């Protein structure tokens, strides 16, 4: 391993440690690491730019603007009251409903868009029910990543795998949706048990909420209609973006800017207030850090070791692909990982003489489900943490990781059983 590879690995590990200890804000720590890697020419600045996923950045910015405008209309509070009334104020049923709706939406929207939509509703819900927001917010992040695993459009790693392996939307439904449904049921049951003490109380608010006239919560009906229409059009654009040959980021930014142009709001104020700039900087920096690992051969070296160890052992290779990608993606952004590991899956299939498709399904399950491990694993996690902090409910790295890694292990064990049952007979 070269000096540059060692340096990139050390910088990456130190960045994780600094973020985990909370001694430095994650955006500052990541930006410092990225700047250091470029400053030492471990990854040249011109090359670093090529690793920044502008589709993710543009998608985040566009959806933050739209959700910010909608938030000011009172729509999210309106939905929160309706949800509590529908569940009769029963906190466990409300919790299950939040997780189920989040997972379902994430299957058809990307998980970042889903948490941007759901988080304001969740915050309004916990305020109404007077319960601890942590189980709801972190559960929402988990559900978005699990639900997004089910389809081609649900999570960016699936889009990468689908494009590389030429899988259709239905290919993902047939091969992954059953596994995701099973994982979601088991994880939800575990979360209900894990947070059993936190999900107590709230009943005393039921009678008060029943008397609330939710229609009076809408502050600006005209603005709400126009902003919601923009959101609906953007979501429709996401569904057909491959037909339009436009990336999701362009659709989101177009919807956001048209909305700002036609509604009576101060666009500068919305951009300043509602775009979470520390989150944007964190992702830009993270892409550069992972780019340095790729440029210096760290990821390639790991790939070659992986291939050499599992040559001639197809079923073991599938399970190993699941666990390796799952555990690595708990700490490395799953988009950057998947871009590299689709080639590993292809080469591993060739070396073992097995069909490549099962390896790609294992990679998808691992990369998407593993994203629940820490803030670094998936974009949705960071977005939820930032929204939570903005509302006065900070979720730090270690707190998220303590629960997240348990969810990852439960998910990977369940997915392993699914893989053995579904494809074990092929070998």
MIBA-264441 format. One record per residue (C-alpha): z negated, x, y negated; residue in three letters; residue number from 0. Coordinates in nm, 4 decimals. Example, Ala and Ser with C-alpha at 12.3 -4.5 7.8 and 13.67 -1.06 7.14 Angstrom:
residues 2
R        up      east     north    r    k
R   -0.7800    1.2300    0.4500  ala    0
R   -0.7140    1.3670    0.1060  ser    1
END
This chain:
residues 427
R        up      east     north    r    k
R    0.0000    0.0000    0.0000  unk    0
R    0.1004    0.1397   -0.3387  unk    1
R   -0.1342    0.2065   -0.6292  unk    2
R    0.0219   -0.0862   -0.8154  unk    3
R   -0.0459   -0.3184   -0.5197  unk    4
R   -0.4086   -0.2064   -0.5008  unk    5
R   -0.4483   -0.2529   -0.8749  unk    6
R   -0.2970   -0.6017   -0.8651  unk    7
R   -0.5269   -0.6987   -0.5776  unk    8
R   -0.8351   -0.5640   -0.7554  unk    9
R   -0.7498   -0.7457   -1.0790  unk   10
R   -0.6950   -1.0697   -0.8878  unk   11
R   -1.0249   -1.0437   -0.6967  unk   12
R   -1.2199   -0.9507   -1.0103  unk   13
R   -1.0671   -1.2465   -1.1950  unk   14
R   -1.1819   -1.4856   -0.9233  unk   15
R   -1.5313   -1.3328   -0.9316  unk   16
R   -1.5577   -1.3605   -1.3098  unk   17
R   -1.4441   -1.7223   -1.3042  unk   18
R   -1.6764   -1.8033   -1.0137  unk   19
R   -1.9824   -1.6603   -1.1876  unk   20
R   -1.9048   -1.8476   -1.5070  unk   21
R   -1.9499   -1.5347   -1.7190  unk   22
R   -1.6179   -1.5970   -1.8905  unk   23
R   -1.4102   -1.9080   -1.9533  unk   24
R   -1.1426   -1.9381   -1.6835  unk   25
R   -0.8598   -1.9489   -1.9383  unk   26
R   -0.9864   -1.6302   -2.1060  unk   27
R   -1.0453   -1.4522   -1.7742  unk   28
R   -0.6976   -1.5391   -1.6445  unk   29
R   -0.5297   -1.4465   -1.9738  unk   30
R   -0.7151   -1.1135   -1.9794  unk   31
R   -0.6041   -1.0392   -1.6224  unk   32
R   -0.2410   -1.1314   -1.6908  unk   33
R   -0.2354   -0.9239   -2.0104  unk   34
R   -0.3901   -0.6282   -1.8294  unk   35
R   -0.1322   -0.6441   -1.5493  unk   36
R    0.1502   -0.6491   -1.8028  unk   37
R   -0.0148   -0.3852   -2.0219  unk   38
R   -0.0416   -0.1454   -1.7267  unk   39
R    0.3210   -0.2270   -1.6385  unk   40
R    0.2149   -0.3414   -1.2930  unk   41
R    0.4397   -0.6338   -1.3663  unk   42
R    0.6783   -0.5827   -1.6613  unk   43
R    0.6550   -0.8514   -1.9280  unk   44
R    1.0196   -0.9483   -1.8817  unk   45
R    0.9611   -0.9987   -1.5103  unk   46
R    0.6325   -1.1818   -1.5660  unk   47
R    0.8080   -1.4521   -1.7660  unk   48
R    1.0295   -1.5325   -1.4668  unk   49
R    0.7227   -1.6227   -1.2600  unk   50
R    0.5949   -1.8820   -1.5053  unk   51
R    0.6697   -2.2257   -1.3631  unk   52
R    0.7864   -2.4043   -1.6759  unk   53
R    0.8340   -2.7246   -1.4766  unk   54
R    0.4577   -2.7390   -1.4197  unk   55
R    0.3785   -2.6444   -1.7795  unk   56
R    0.6214   -2.8966   -1.9288  unk   57
R    0.5022   -3.1700   -1.6950  unk   58
R    0.1415   -3.1092   -1.7960  unk   59
R    0.2177   -3.1148   -2.1672  unk   60
R    0.4333   -3.4274   -2.1532  unk   61
R    0.1869   -3.6282   -1.9456  unk   62
R   -0.1109   -3.5155   -2.1569  unk   63
R    0.0609   -3.6526   -2.4676  unk   64
R    0.1468   -3.9884   -2.3084  unk   65
R   -0.1979   -4.0339   -2.1533  unk   66
R   -0.3579   -3.9343   -2.4840  unk   67
R   -0.1700   -4.2082   -2.6697  unk   68
R   -0.2534   -4.4676   -2.4031  unk   69
R   -0.6220   -4.3689   -2.4079  unk   70
R   -0.6493   -4.4719   -2.7716  unk   71
R   -0.5403   -4.8289   -2.6904  unk   72
R   -0.8389   -4.9163   -2.4691  unk   73
R   -0.6216   -4.9739   -2.1595  unk   74
R   -0.8254   -4.7460   -1.9358  unk   75
R   -1.1514   -4.9203   -2.0231  unk   76
R   -0.9782   -5.2520   -1.9513  unk   77
R   -0.8719   -5.1336   -1.6041  unk   78
R   -1.2219   -4.9963   -1.5376  unk   79
R   -1.3870   -5.3326   -1.6092  unk   80
R   -1.1337   -5.5143   -1.3880  unk   81
R   -1.2020   -5.2671   -1.1056  unk   82
R   -1.5787   -5.3129   -1.1235  unk   83
R   -1.5393   -5.6895   -1.1289  unk   84
R   -1.3010   -5.6790   -0.8319  unk   85
R   -1.5480   -5.4766   -0.6228  unk   86
R   -1.8432   -5.6846   -0.7326  unk   87
R   -2.0085   -5.3765   -0.8773  unk   88
R   -2.0674   -5.2345   -0.5279  unk   89
R   -2.0617   -4.8642   -0.5905  unk   90
R   -1.9532   -4.7507   -0.2431  unk   91
R   -1.6642   -4.9969   -0.2408  unk   92
R   -1.5654   -4.8852   -0.5915  unk   93
R   -1.5740   -4.5220   -0.4776  unk   94
R   -1.3486   -4.5958   -0.1798  unk   95
R   -1.1114   -4.7906   -0.4062  unk   96
R   -1.0836   -4.5009   -0.6539  unk   97
R   -1.0060   -4.2507   -0.3773  unk   98
R   -0.7580   -4.4821   -0.2021  unk   99
R   -0.5675   -4.5679   -0.5203  unk  100
R   -0.5575   -4.2006   -0.6232  unk  101
R   -0.4229   -4.0925   -0.2835  unk  102
R   -0.1614   -4.3688   -0.2822  unk  103
R   -0.0386   -4.2887   -0.6327  unk  104
R   -0.0273   -3.9178   -0.5520  unk  105
R    0.2108   -3.9865   -0.2651  unk  106
R    0.4727   -4.1131   -0.5103  unk  107
R    0.3797   -3.9282   -0.8286  unk  108
R    0.2901   -3.5626   -0.8464  unk  109
R   -0.0867   -3.5104   -0.8249  unk  110
R   -0.1166   -3.3791   -1.1816  unk  111
R    0.0340   -3.6989   -1.3218  unk  112
R   -0.1952   -3.9043   -1.0992  unk  113
R   -0.5189   -3.7410   -1.2126  unk  114
R   -0.4082   -3.7593   -1.5751  unk  115
R   -0.3714   -4.1357   -1.5261  unk  116
R   -0.6800   -4.1961   -1.3118  unk  117
R   -0.9355   -3.9664   -1.4783  unk  118
R   -0.9793   -4.1734   -1.7977  unk  119
R   -1.0298   -4.4839   -1.5820  unk  120
R   -1.2870   -4.3025   -1.3665  unk  121
R   -1.4796   -4.1828   -1.6713  unk  122
R   -1.4865   -4.5372   -1.8065  unk  123
R   -1.5971   -4.6639   -1.4651  unk  124
R   -1.8956   -4.4326   -1.4321  unk  125
R   -2.0023   -4.5123   -1.7861  unk  126
R   -1.9926   -4.8845   -1.7073  unk  127
R   -2.1765   -4.8496   -1.3774  unk  128
R   -2.4260   -4.5910   -1.5069  unk  129
R   -2.3795   -4.3568   -1.2104  unk  130
R   -2.3298   -3.9822   -1.1634  unk  131
R   -1.9644   -3.9020   -1.2521  unk  132
R   -1.9429   -3.5876   -1.0353  unk  133
R   -1.8713   -3.7560   -0.6973  unk  134
R   -1.6018   -3.9718   -0.8552  unk  135
R   -1.4289   -3.6930   -1.0461  unk  136
R   -1.4293   -3.4348   -0.7689  unk  137
R   -1.3398   -3.7004   -0.5115  unk  138
R   -1.0444   -3.7983   -0.7272  unk  139
R   -0.9193   -3.4374   -0.7259  unk  140
R   -0.9525   -3.4179   -0.3467  unk  141
R   -0.7745   -3.7502   -0.2947  unk  142
R   -0.4859   -3.6505   -0.5224  unk  143
R   -0.4197   -3.3322   -0.3259  unk  144
R   -0.4505   -3.5051    0.0117  unk  145
R   -0.2339   -3.8016   -0.0881  unk  146
R    0.0276   -3.5746   -0.2420  unk  147
R    0.0763   -3.4079    0.0974  unk  148
R    0.2307   -3.7232    0.2420  unk  149
R    0.5726   -3.7247    0.0774  unk  150
R    0.8515   -3.5071   -0.0597  unk  151
R    0.7649   -3.5852   -0.4225  unk  152
R    0.3861   -3.5932   -0.3963  unk  153
R    0.3065   -3.2234   -0.4353  unk  154
R    0.5171   -2.9309   -0.5659  unk  155
R    0.4871   -2.7289   -0.2392  unk  156
R    0.6575   -3.0167   -0.0573  unk  157
R    0.9408   -3.0169   -0.3091  unk  158
R    0.9867   -2.6441   -0.2480  unk  159
R    0.9772   -2.6843    0.1318  unk  160
R    1.2069   -2.9874    0.1252  unk  161
R    1.4645   -2.8036   -0.0840  unk  162
R    1.4482   -2.4860    0.1267  unk  163
R    1.4560   -2.6570    0.4685  unk  164
R    1.6800   -2.9488    0.3640  unk  165
R    1.4247   -3.2147    0.4591  unk  166
R    1.4695   -3.5726    0.3398  unk  167
R    1.2108   -3.8065    0.1907  unk  168
R    1.1849   -3.9876    0.5258  unk  169
R    1.1355   -3.6594    0.7130  unk  170
R    0.8092   -3.6141    0.5239  unk  171
R    0.7050   -3.9767    0.5802  unk  172
R    0.7599   -3.9526    0.9553  unk  173
R    0.6019   -3.6101    1.0099  unk  174
R    0.3243   -3.5845    0.7518  unk  175
R    0.2112   -3.9302    0.6436  unk  176
R    0.0240   -4.0037    0.9723  unk  177
R   -0.1636   -3.6741    0.9411  unk  178
R   -0.2470   -3.7406    0.5759  unk  179
R   -0.3759   -4.0917    0.6518  unk  180
R   -0.6044   -3.9511    0.9214  unk  181
R   -0.7319   -3.6710    0.6975  unk  182
R   -0.7920   -3.9141    0.4105  unk  183
R   -1.0019   -4.1505    0.6229  unk  184
R   -1.2173   -3.8682    0.7630  unk  185
R   -1.2638   -3.6924    0.4266  unk  186
R   -1.3542   -4.0210    0.2537  unk  187
R   -1.6143   -4.0944    0.5221  unk  188
R   -1.7613   -3.7462    0.4834  unk  189
R   -1.7705   -3.7711    0.1038  unk  190
R   -1.9546   -4.1049    0.1250  unk  191
R   -2.2134   -3.9360    0.3469  unk  192
R   -2.2255   -3.6155    0.1424  unk  193
R   -2.2801   -3.8014   -0.1862  unk  194
R   -2.4949   -4.0783   -0.0394  unk  195
R   -2.7851   -4.0048   -0.2770  unk  196
R   -2.5582   -3.9787   -0.5819  unk  197
R   -2.3867   -4.3073   -0.4981  unk  198
R   -2.7045   -4.5087   -0.5321  unk  199
R   -2.7908   -4.7448   -0.8147  unk  200
R   -2.5449   -4.8930   -1.0576  unk  201
R   -2.6173   -5.2470   -0.9400  unk  202
R   -2.8193   -5.3282   -1.2496  unk  203
R   -2.5022   -5.2967   -1.4572  unk  204
R   -2.3145   -5.5567   -1.2525  unk  205
R   -2.4523   -5.8619   -1.4322  unk  206
R   -2.3856   -5.7056   -1.7721  unk  207
R   -2.0292   -5.6114   -1.6759  unk  208
R   -1.9611   -5.9627   -1.5431  unk  209
R   -2.0163   -6.0949   -1.8948  unk  210
R   -1.7723   -5.8492   -2.0545  unk  211
R   -1.4472   -5.9987   -2.1824  unk  212
R   -1.2072   -5.7225   -2.0816  unk  213
R   -0.9287   -5.8566   -2.3021  unk  214
R   -1.1303   -5.7595   -2.6106  unk  215
R   -1.1296   -5.3950   -2.4993  unk  216
R   -0.7616   -5.3577   -2.5960  unk  217
R   -0.7649   -5.2027   -2.9439  unk  218
R   -0.3913   -5.2058   -3.0183  unk  219
R   -0.1836   -5.4320   -2.7945  unk  220
R    0.1513   -5.3347   -2.9486  unk  221
R    0.0854   -4.9641   -2.9076  unk  222
R   -0.0436   -5.0235   -2.5547  unk  223
R    0.2773   -5.2054   -2.4563  unk  224
R    0.5029   -4.9344   -2.5998  unk  225
R    0.2989   -4.6471   -2.4537  unk  226
R    0.2738   -4.8170   -2.1124  unk  227
R    0.6488   -4.8807   -2.1184  unk  228
R    0.7068   -4.5116   -2.1871  unk  229
R    0.4802   -4.4251   -1.8957  unk  230
R    0.6619   -4.6677   -1.6647  unk  231
R    1.0006   -4.5219   -1.7628  unk  232
R    0.8761   -4.1679   -1.7064  unk  233
R    0.7401   -4.2620   -1.3629  unk  234
R    1.0739   -4.4252   -1.2782  unk  235
R    1.2409   -4.1046   -1.3921  unk  236
R    1.0219   -3.9041   -1.1536  unk  237
R    1.1378   -4.1197   -0.8624  unk  238
R    1.5079   -4.0582   -0.9351  unk  239
R    1.4892   -3.7145   -1.0990  unk  240
R    1.6840   -3.5569   -0.8119  unk  241
R    1.9655   -3.8053   -0.8710  unk  242
R    1.9614   -3.7378   -1.2447  unk  243
R    1.9515   -3.3645   -1.1716  unk  244
R    1.6682   -3.3260   -1.4210  unk  245
R    1.3345   -3.1533   -1.3537  unk  246
R    1.0199   -3.3654   -1.3832  unk  247
R    0.9103   -3.1579   -1.6831  unk  248
R    1.2157   -3.2607   -1.8873  unk  249
R    1.1585   -3.6270   -1.8065  unk  250
R    0.7904   -3.6047   -1.9047  unk  251
R    0.8592   -3.4171   -2.2279  unk  252
R    1.1448   -3.6496   -2.3216  unk  253
R    0.9253   -3.9549   -2.2653  unk  254
R    0.6391   -3.8014   -2.4626  unk  255
R    0.8459   -3.6967   -2.7625  unk  256
R    1.0368   -4.0250   -2.7830  unk  257
R    0.7025   -4.2068   -2.7719  unk  258
R    0.5642   -3.9945   -3.0576  unk  259
R    0.8811   -4.0614   -3.2566  unk  260
R    0.8690   -4.4416   -3.2291  unk  261
R    0.4980   -4.5288   -3.2471  unk  262
R    0.2768   -4.5228   -3.5584  unk  263
R    0.0660   -4.2202   -3.4655  unk  264
R    0.0308   -3.8736   -3.6142  unk  265
R    0.2318   -3.6622   -3.3706  unk  266
R    0.0773   -3.3351   -3.4854  unk  267
R   -0.2709   -3.4755   -3.4355  unk  268
R   -0.1871   -3.6029   -3.0856  unk  269
R   -0.0368   -3.2687   -2.9830  unk  270
R   -0.3370   -3.0799   -3.1175  unk  271
R   -0.5961   -3.3195   -2.9764  unk  272
R   -0.4581   -3.4286   -2.6402  unk  273
R   -0.2813   -3.1227   -2.5010  unk  274
R   -0.5446   -2.9154   -2.3214  unk  275
R   -0.4265   -2.5773   -2.4458  unk  276
R   -0.6835   -2.3755   -2.2459  unk  277
R   -0.5482   -2.5416   -1.9305  unk  278
R   -0.1907   -2.4543   -2.0275  unk  279
R   -0.2875   -2.0907   -2.0900  unk  280
R   -0.4756   -2.0769   -1.7613  unk  281
R   -0.1678   -2.1814   -1.5641  unk  282
R    0.0666   -1.9481   -1.7521  unk  283
R   -0.1698   -1.6592   -1.6801  unk  284
R   -0.2211   -1.7580   -1.3165  unk  285
R    0.1541   -1.7603   -1.2499  unk  286
R    0.1774   -1.4077   -1.3924  unk  287
R   -0.1154   -1.2836   -1.1794  unk  288
R    0.0363   -1.4208   -0.8582  unk  289
R    0.3731   -1.2815   -0.9696  unk  290
R    0.2143   -0.9372   -0.9839  unk  291
R    0.0876   -0.9777   -0.6275  unk  292
R    0.4387   -1.0688   -0.5197  unk  293
R    0.6119   -0.7927   -0.7192  unk  294
R    0.3858   -0.5216   -0.5823  unk  295
R    0.4393   -0.6321   -0.2220  unk  296
R    0.0890   -0.7618   -0.1494  unk  297
R    0.2115   -1.1032   -0.0329  unk  298
R    0.5005   -0.9488    0.1600  unk  299
R    0.2656   -0.7113    0.3440  unk  300
R    0.0461   -1.0027    0.4451  unk  301
R    0.3544   -1.1896    0.5642  unk  302
R    0.4766   -0.9028    0.7815  unk  303
R    0.1338   -0.8663    0.9393  unk  304
R    0.1291   -1.2373    1.0069  unk  305
R    0.4708   -1.2300    1.1763  unk  306
R    0.3898   -0.9290    1.3942  unk  307
R    0.0655   -1.0808    1.5211  unk  308
R    0.2056   -1.4191    1.6284  unk  309
R    0.5416   -1.3133    1.7653  unk  310
R    0.6066   -1.4999    2.0907  unk  311
R    0.3172   -1.7459    2.0448  unk  312
R    0.4710   -2.0575    1.8859  unk  313
R    0.1800   -2.3041    1.9028  unk  314
R   -0.0668   -2.0390    1.7896  unk  315
R    0.1776   -1.9513    1.5101  unk  316
R    0.1785   -2.3132    1.3903  unk  317
R   -0.1996   -2.3428    1.3827  unk  318
R   -0.2288   -1.9999    1.2232  unk  319
R    0.0280   -2.0965    0.9582  unk  320
R   -0.1814   -2.4055    0.8811  unk  321
R   -0.5108   -2.2159    0.8501  unk  322
R   -0.3742   -1.9088    0.6752  unk  323
R   -0.1912   -2.1098    0.4107  unk  324
R   -0.4868   -2.3467    0.3781  unk  325
R   -0.7450   -2.0740    0.3207  unk  326
R   -0.5228   -1.8614    0.0961  unk  327
R   -0.4207   -2.1608   -0.1154  unk  328
R   -0.7847   -2.2317   -0.1844  unk  329
R   -0.7735   -1.9258   -0.4102  unk  330
R   -0.4040   -1.8788   -0.4966  unk  331
R   -0.1948   -2.1471   -0.6642  unk  332
R   -0.0130   -2.3256   -0.3832  unk  333
R    0.3193   -2.3387   -0.5700  unk  334
R    0.3459   -1.9603   -0.5995  unk  335
R    0.2301   -1.9173   -0.2390  unk  336
R    0.4802   -2.1676   -0.0987  unk  337
R    0.7729   -2.0109   -0.2846  unk  338
R    0.7030   -1.6904   -0.0906  unk  339
R    0.5920   -1.8302    0.2451  unk  340
R    0.8925   -2.0527    0.3143  unk  341
R    1.0686   -1.7263    0.3998  unk  342
R    0.7795   -1.6244    0.6257  unk  343
R    0.8032   -1.9573    0.8105  unk  344
R    1.1778   -1.9097    0.8563  unk  345
R    1.1410   -1.5521    0.9835  unk  346
R    0.8462   -1.6413    1.2054  unk  347
R    1.0503   -1.9184    1.3691  unk  348
R    1.3310   -1.6722    1.4360  unk  349
R    1.0917   -1.4154    1.5855  unk  350
R    0.9202   -1.6685    1.8151  unk  351
R    1.2404   -1.8477    1.9139  unk  352
R    1.0945   -2.1832    1.8101  unk  353
R    1.2334   -2.4561    1.5879  unk  354
R    1.1534   -2.3892    1.2237  unk  355
R    1.0660   -2.7494    1.1268  unk  356
R    0.7145   -2.7590    1.2822  unk  357
R    0.6253   -2.4363    1.1003  unk  358
R    0.7370   -2.5860    0.7708  unk  359
R    0.5204   -2.8949    0.8379  unk  360
R    0.2234   -2.6693    0.9125  unk  361
R    0.2907   -2.4767    0.5919  unk  362
R    0.3036   -2.8000    0.3928  unk  363
R   -0.0236   -2.9291    0.5372  unk  364
R   -0.1977   -2.5961    0.4800  unk  365
R   -0.0702   -2.5329    0.1270  unk  366
R   -0.1415   -2.8863    0.0023  unk  367
R   -0.4736   -2.9492    0.1784  unk  368
R   -0.5975   -2.5972    0.1060  unk  369
R   -0.5566   -2.6639   -0.2658  unk  370
R   -0.8858   -2.8550   -0.2546  unk  371
R   -1.0880   -2.5360   -0.2051  unk  372
R   -1.1320   -2.4175   -0.5649  unk  373
R   -0.9997   -2.4647   -0.9176  unk  374
R   -0.7314   -2.2067   -0.8434  unk  375
R   -0.5752   -2.3914   -0.5518  unk  376
R   -0.4047   -2.6825   -0.7253  unk  377
R   -0.3144   -2.7843   -1.0773  unk  378
R   -0.4873   -3.1219   -1.0341  unk  379
R   -0.8244   -2.9523   -0.9875  unk  380
R   -0.8084   -2.7735   -1.3213  unk  381
R   -0.6894   -3.0864   -1.4991  unk  382
R   -0.9781   -3.2933   -1.3594  unk  383
R   -1.2286   -3.0210   -1.4520  unk  384
R   -1.0980   -3.0033   -1.8089  unk  385
R   -1.0979   -3.3812   -1.8537  unk  386
R   -1.4509   -3.3934   -1.7127  unk  387
R   -1.5697   -3.1231   -1.9507  unk  388
R   -1.4061   -3.2954   -2.2459  unk  389
R   -1.6085   -3.6079   -2.1601  unk  390
R   -1.9318   -3.4083   -2.1375  unk  391
R   -1.9375   -3.3726   -1.7565  unk  392
R   -1.8735   -3.0066   -1.6834  unk  393
R   -1.7793   -2.9058   -1.3278  unk  394
R   -1.8150   -2.5308   -1.2791  unk  395
R   -1.6262   -2.3141   -1.0313  unk  396
R   -1.9083   -2.2674   -0.7817  unk  397
R   -2.0046   -2.6350   -0.7782  unk  398
R   -1.6450   -2.7354   -0.7073  unk  399
R   -1.6038   -2.4641   -0.4434  unk  400
R   -1.9211   -2.5576   -0.2520  unk  401
R   -1.7860   -2.9042   -0.1859  unk  402
R   -1.4162   -2.8160   -0.1922  unk  403
R   -1.4275   -2.5569    0.0861  unk  404
R   -1.6082   -2.8044    0.3132  unk  405
R   -1.3358   -3.0602    0.2451  unk  406
R   -1.0718   -2.7966    0.3238  unk  407
R   -1.2340   -2.7099    0.6580  unk  408
R   -1.2635   -3.0768    0.7544  unk  409
R   -0.9001   -3.1333    0.6531  unk  410
R   -0.7679   -2.8289    0.8401  unk  411
R   -0.9612   -2.9117    1.1579  unk  412
R   -0.8188   -3.2647    1.1505  unk  413
R   -0.4681   -3.1354    1.0780  unk  414
R   -0.4989   -2.8819    1.3624  unk  415
R   -0.5717   -3.1610    1.6087  unk  416
R   -0.2734   -3.3532    1.4744  unk  417
R   -0.0454   -3.0495    1.5154  unk  418
R   -0.1568   -2.9854    1.8737  unk  419
R   -0.1106   -3.3520    1.9690  unk  420
R    0.2167   -3.3989    1.7787  unk  421
R    0.3986   -3.0738    1.8596  unk  422
R    0.1955   -2.9021    2.1311  unk  423
R    0.4139   -3.0498    2.4042  unk  424
R    0.7222   -2.8769    2.2641  unk  425
R    0.6056   -2.5318    2.3755  unk  426
END
